[in-house]
Amino acid sequence: KGKNHYLCLRRASEYFQSVDGSAQAQIISDIRAGHQDRRSFTQHIPDAVWDKINITRFSKSECATCKYADDCQYYNMRIALRYTRGVIVCNQDLLSAHLLLRNQGQDGLLNNEVKLVVIDEAHHLEEKVRSATTTQCWQRQIIKTIYAAEKAIWPTERQYVAGKISSTVHDIKALYRHLSDQMQQQIDGADRTVRDSERLFLREHVHTAALVQKASQSLVELSDSIQIYADMSRRNRNRAAIDDLAILVDSFYVLASSWDEQLVWLERRGPYTQLTWCPKDTSTIINNLFFSASIQTILTSATLTNTQDGELEEQYSYFVRSTGFPLGDAGMLAEPKPSPYLYDEHALIYYCNDLPHPTKEREEFIQQGVERLIRLLEISHGMALVLFTAKTDMEDVYAALQGRDLPYKILIQQSGASQEKVLREFREDANSVLLGTGAYWEGISIEGKSLSHVIIFRLPFPVPDPVIDYKASIANDPLMEVSVPEMIIHLKQGIGRLIRNETDTGI
């Protein structure tokens, strides 16, 4: 797993010295008992606390000199992964990062002799590789990095770079002021679903590109000045900040020099605007990483096909296009395997097409949808997982159900990474109803009567999104080549929450 899943003993020590440790005595007790993987802690750790004590940065050379290195599970795991010759189990993020480094001629994160890769849940491959090649920068992070790197210069010498720092910070602020204005205009002018979206569009490409070019040039000049005036001993003490500035300079240079080849969008980071970009041509990158002659790759998933009709190439067409999968001698497609579960005998399906339009008549759709939902819950006496494509729909339906005095507990997906508490409550209260979105479409498995009813509130067509919008822009038929395949794969995952073993039954 990624580093953010693990405790940093140094950061934890500093954090608990600065706060009231008695309020978090159990966490401290778990750390003393050797717990470092977040999932192993005996009590839930709030995101606000975990973000202050987890690993945010890993450098082999820096971590080797940390006084906690011998006891650090993540450091020792990362070292061991380089020499493991058996089986390595890791997530797709770590695998993608490993192969990207290898493709750039560097040492990977895993054993460099890995020759066989098996990817489960391979319908996520495009998303994971896109994520691994995505860069995210926000104003506060950039300015903080600049002032941290300045500390490599003696205070008496900093006057020589003060002008460069001032002008660079001015250019960075001008860029992000422009980006924030764009984001706010979209939020103010959009419907509620789009307003709550994390990804927003970059509209003014020409002006933004000019501002990025200016910021990139300023960062290059500033970095050169700091390198000239930095003192060797202070440079060593501030190595992380110097490295961060170098990465920042390289990232902006790539964006500025290959603007037309990058897919650029905006994201929210709390109250801040984040500039985000990645290469447009993800399929070629995936092909080079996973389908080259140097490794053999096996892909497996219950949802790789987007249709049951036609030849295998047609059934897998969306996945093949999105990943650059090599058809012909280099790549083989398997016949989809039938499920071992007896769906015809164990499950019923119900659908309706008489409700108002879910976007054009959203308020009416929610109102009538809630009434229909209640009728369906009466049939199964609760015991239902209700899946939503939009967080706003889920919250509005939850509020409506809360006011109806229903005979079963209504639970809702909690914000944050850990969902164990609400899922445990759902399992233990056999008649409860759980409302969820996002990861709940495929990230949970609940066997038995507690989940006897999966209700999909509306078909999971992709919401407005810069990545989907770009894929649609290069398709001949955006609806049938992008939107419908995306919806079908998502729908299959949602339906798959119902029957989880040979005896499960449900609607």
Secondary structure, 3 states (H helix, E strand, C coil): CCHHHEECHHHHHHHHHHCCHHHHHHHHHHHHCCCCEHHHCCCCCCHHHHHHHECCCCCHHHHHCCCCHHHCHHHHHHHHHCCCCCCCCCCHHHHHHHHHHHHCCCCCCCCCCCCEEEEECHHHHHHHHHHHCCEEEEHHHHHHHHHHHHCCCCHHHCHHHHHHHHHHHHHHHHHHHHHHHHHHHHHHHCCHHHHCCCEEECCCHHHHHHHHHHHHHHHHHHHHHHHHHCCHHHHHHCHHHHHHHHHHHHHHHHHHHCHHHEEEEEEEECCEEEEEEEECCHHHHHHHHHCCCCCEEEEECCCCCCCCCCCHHHHCHHHHHHHCCCCCCCCCCCCCCCCCCCHHHHECCCCCCCCCCCCCCHHHHHHHHHHHHHHHHHHHCCCEEEECCCHHHHHHHHHHHHCCCCCCCEEECCCCCCCHHHHHHHHHCCCCEEEECHHHHCCCCCCCCCCCEEEECCCCCCCCCHHHHHHHHCCCCHHHHHHHHHHHHHHHHHHCCCCCCCCCCEC
